[in-house]
Amino acid sequence: MLNNPLGRIVIASGNAGKVREIGHFLLPLGIEVLPQTSLDVAEADEPYQTFLENALAKARHATSVTGLAALADDSGICIHALAGAPGVQSARYAGEPRSDERNNQKLLDALSGERDRCAHYVCVVVLLRHAADPQPIIAEGEWHGEILRAPRGAGGFGYDPLFLDPTSGRTGAEMSLADKNAVSHRGKAMRLLVERIRLLQSR
């Protein structure tokens, strides 16, 4: 029996864009989504070299502090020509304080003159029902595309203005939230996670 029903889930992120995208998937399930900032939960350390380890650390921190089920997403962009960088350091690529604009400019500088512009986003989502949950629910998604030489679009966040989706011919920043969720790494991971949650709710 679960120590904590999934009626309320704290999202272990202070990123408003992430919280909005995740909430888009959870609200139809009748789940109340609470950003960790609304509960005065400080950001957890992310010392690990893999998306999975960092996601687990963030979820465990949020559920330990709040007593609620916690969902954490660790995601980033991996550039083929940069041996997978910035990877787990995507949000802090250009250092602190974090800045999407500076991160994007650093990426453009790193790829200056580079012909191989292939890249993919990665998202690993972890749901812990309680702090001692021995069986976290884990889902992963990828979104493959390429990096443009100049930003396009005013929406999205992170590297979306530079990331071109080859199927639609649009950047992540040129897509509506619904269109982006249909193809993105986070959308793919969240759909898998929702399937698992529906199974839990049906038991």
Sequence and secondary structure as in RCSB ss.txt:
>XXXX:A:sequence
MLNNPLGRIVIASGNAGKVREIGHFLLPLGIEVLPQTSLDVAEADEPYQTFLENALAKARHATSVTGLAALADDS
GICIHALAGAPGVQSARYAGEPRSDERNNQKLLDALSGERDRCAHYVCVVVLLRHAADPQPIIAEGEWHGEILRA
PRGAGGFGYDPLFLDPTSGRTGAEMSLADKNAVSHRGKAMRLLVERIRLLQSR
>XXXX:A:secstr
  SS TTEEEE    HHHHHHHHHHHGGGT EEEEGGGGT        SSHHHHHHHHHHHHHHHHSSEEEEEEE
EEEEGGGTT BGGGGGGTT SS  HHHHHHHHHHHTTT S  EEEEEEEEEEESSTT SS EEEEEEEEEEE SS
   SSS TTTTTEEETTTTEEGGGS HHHHHHHSHHHHHHHHHHHHHHHHHH 
